[in-house]
Amino acid sequence: MGVEGCTKCIKYMLFFFNFIFWLAGGVILGVALWLRHDPKTSNLLELELDGAHAPSTFYISVHILIAVGSVMMVVGFLGCYGAIQESQCLLGTFFACLVILFACEVAAGIWGFMHKDTVSKEMINYYDSVYEKASTQTLITEPEKRQAAAAVLKVFHETLSCCGKGQGTSILTQLTDVLGLTDLCPSSGTSVDCHRRIDELFTDKIYLIGIAALVVAVIMIFEMIFSMVLCCGIRNSPVY
């Protein structure tokens, strides 16, 4: 006993899309955990100097992504089970969850588009402040603070294989390293400025999140349509 004809086809299509949705939730959860524990980002975002931590905006976005991936896996399972069981109650709950998720995703997408450069700008400003403390504080009056800033700066340079705020400061810092006055640039001797490296690191990851969100949004639209069609088909089916 169950739906027949085109509605039955919709039932299996909904199950298929829900299975893809469930897999997408797993992929998003995995990507979010990778972004959270990626050595490059974690090394930079866990830095601290004089009680000031590195900007945490990126981590906030990643934690939201972890929550979204987890919820997607639960909702995807609910949709698969509701489609197979042909349950109007489960399908209605599934549709309501999809609407809420879709609205949250649209809101998050708008916020992310408006603040897409915030993460890299905040990190660049933090890097500049550390660079200034490492290069301007004198060895005589504040040697401990200068050494602490230099240690944080060294982490930046080694992690990103960069040196300096721009081409000029990069060459100058390498020169002071050669003269033995400082030890800031990475062992590779690169001359790439850190502003560009920071921008590339976080911009690439933001685009990765955006592509994943777009794919999920398309799947959700199809699922909302199929769930409503199947729910109406179940209600109008003569066997119910």
C-alpha positions in Angstrom: 0.0 0.0 0.0 1.4 3.4 -1.0 1.6 6.0 -3.7 1.6 5.1 -7.4 2.6 6.5 -10.7 4.4 9.9 -10.9 4.1 10.3 -7.1 6.1 7.1 -6.6 8.8 8.5 -8.9 8.8 11.7 -6.8 9.2 9.6 -3.7 12.4 7.9 -4.9 13.7 11.2 -6.3 13.2 12.8 -2.9 15.0 9.9 -1.2 17.9 10.3 -3.7 18.1 14.1 -3.1 17.9 13.6 0.6 20.7 11.1 0.5 22.8 13.6 -1.5 21.8 16.2 1.1 22.9 13.9 3.9 26.2 13.3 2.2 26.6 17.1 1.6 26.1 17.6 5.3 28.8 15.2 6.0 31.1 16.9 3.5 30.4 20.3 5.0 31.1 19.0 8.5 34.3 17.4 7.3 35.4 20.6 5.5 34.5 22.7 8.6 36.5 20.5 10.9 39.5 20.7 8.4 39.2 24.5 8.4 39.1 24.5 12.2 42.2 22.3 12.6 44.2 23.3 9.4 47.8 23.9 10.7 48.1 27.2 8.8 45.0 28.9 10.1 45.2 27.4 13.6 48.8 28.4 14.0 47.9 32.0 13.2 44.5 32.3 14.9 45.8 30.9 18.2 48.5 33.5 18.5 48.5 35.9 21.5 50.6 39.0 22.3 50.3 41.2 25.3 46.9 39.6 26.1 45.5 40.4 22.6 44.4 37.3 20.7 44.3 37.1 16.9 40.9 38.0 15.4 38.4 35.1 15.8 35.9 36.1 13.1 37.0 33.2 10.9 36.6 30.7 13.7 33.1 32.0 14.4 32.2 31.3 10.7 33.7 27.8 10.9 31.8 26.9 14.1 28.6 28.0 12.4 29.5 25.7 9.5 30.1 22.8 11.8 26.6 23.3 13.3 25.0 23.6 9.9 26.7 20.4 8.7 25.5 18.5 11.7 22.0 19.7 11.4 22.0 18.9 7.7 22.9 15.2 8.4 20.0 14.9 10.9 17.5 16.6 8.6 18.7 14.5 5.6 18.2 11.3 7.5 14.7 12.6 8.6 13.9 13.3 4.9 15.1 9.9 3.7 13.1 8.1 6.4 10.0 10.2 5.8 10.1 9.6 2.1 10.4 5.8 2.4 7.7 5.6 5.1 5.5 8.0 3.2 4.8 9.8 6.4 3.0 13.2 6.0 4.1 14.2 9.5 7.8 13.5 8.9 7.7 15.1 5.5 6.0 18.2 6.9 8.6 18.4 9.7 11.3 17.9 7.1 9.9 20.7 4.9 9.7 23.1 7.9 13.3 22.3 8.8 14.4 22.9 5.2 12.7 26.3 5.2 14.4 27.4 8.4 17.8 26.1 7.1 17.3 27.8 3.8 16.4 31.1 5.4 19.4 30.9 7.7 21.7 30.1 4.8 20.4 33.0 2.8 21.0 35.4 5.8 24.4 33.9 6.4 25.3 34.3 2.7 24.2 38.0 2.6 26.3 38.6 5.8 29.2 36.7 4.4 29.1 38.6 1.1 29.0 42.0 3.0 32.0 41.0 5.2 34.0 38.7 2.9 37.1 40.9 3.3 36.8 41.3 7.1 38.7 38.2 8.1 41.8 39.0 6.0 41.7 42.7 6.9 41.5 41.9 10.6 44.4 39.5 10.4 46.5 41.9 8.3 45.9 44.6 10.9 46.9 42.2 13.7 50.0 41.3 11.7 50.9 45.0 11.2 50.6 45.7 15.0 52.9 42.7 15.8 55.3 43.8 13.1 55.5 47.4 14.5 56.0 46.1 18.1 58.8 43.7 16.9 60.6 46.4 14.9 60.2 49.6 16.8 60.4 48.7 20.5 64.0 49.1 21.6 66.2 46.4 23.0 67.2 48.6 25.9 63.8 49.7 27.3 61.5 46.8 26.4 63.6 43.8 25.4 61.1 41.2 26.7 58.1 42.7 24.7 60.3 43.0 21.6 61.3 39.4 21.9 57.7 38.3 22.4 56.5 40.2 19.4 59.4 38.8 17.3 58.4 35.3 18.3 54.8 35.8 17.2 56.1 37.4 14.0 58.3 34.5 13.3 55.3 32.1 13.5 53.5 34.3 10.9 56.6 34.2 8.6 57.3 30.4 9.0 53.6 29.4 8.6 52.9 31.5 5.5 56.5 31.5 4.0 56.5 35.3 3.8 58.3 38.2 5.3 57.4 41.9 5.8 54.3 44.0 5.1 55.3 44.8 1.6 58.1 44.4 -0.9 60.2 47.1 0.7 59.8 45.9 4.3 60.4 42.4 3.1 63.8 43.2 1.7 64.7 45.4 4.7 63.8 42.6 7.2 65.8 40.1 5.2 68.7 42.5 5.2 68.6 42.9 9.0 68.4 39.1 9.3 71.6 38.8 7.2 73.4 41.4 9.4 72.4 39.5 12.5 70.2 42.3 14.0 67.0 40.2 13.8 65.8 36.7 13.1 62.4 37.2 11.6 62.2 35.9 8.1 61.6 32.2 7.4 64.5 29.9 6.6 63.4 29.6 3.0 64.5 33.2 2.4 61.3 34.1 0.6 60.6 37.7 -0.4 56.8 37.5 -0.7 55.0 40.0 1.5 52.7 38.7 4.2 49.8 40.9 3.3 49.4 39.0 0.1 49.8 35.6 1.8 47.2 36.4 4.4 44.7 37.6 1.9 45.2 34.5 -0.3 44.9 32.1 2.7 41.6 33.4 4.0 40.0 34.5 0.7 40.5 31.0 -0.8 38.8 29.4 2.2 35.9 31.9 2.2 35.3 31.1 -1.5 35.3 27.4 -0.6 32.6 27.9 2.0 30.6 30.0 -0.5 30.7 27.3 -3.2 29.6 24.6 -0.7 26.7 26.8 0.5 25.5 27.5 -3.1 25.5 23.7 -3.9 23.5 23.0 -0.8 21.0 25.8 -1.5 20.2 24.3 -4.9 19.7 20.8 -3.4 17.4 22.3 -0.7 15.2 24.0 -3.3 14.6 20.7 -5.1 14.0 18.9 -1.8 11.4 21.5 -0.7 9.6 21.1 -4.0 9.7 17.3 -4.0 8.7 17.0 -0.3 5.6 19.1 -0.9 4.6 17.2 -4.1 5.0 13.9 -2.3 3.1 15.1 0.8 0.2 16.2 -1.4 0.4 12.9 -3.4 0.2 10.9 -0.2 -2.8 13.0 1.0 -4.7 12.5 -2.3 -3.8 8.9 -2.7 -6.9 6.6 -2.6 -5.1 4.0 -0.4 -4.8 6.5 2.5 
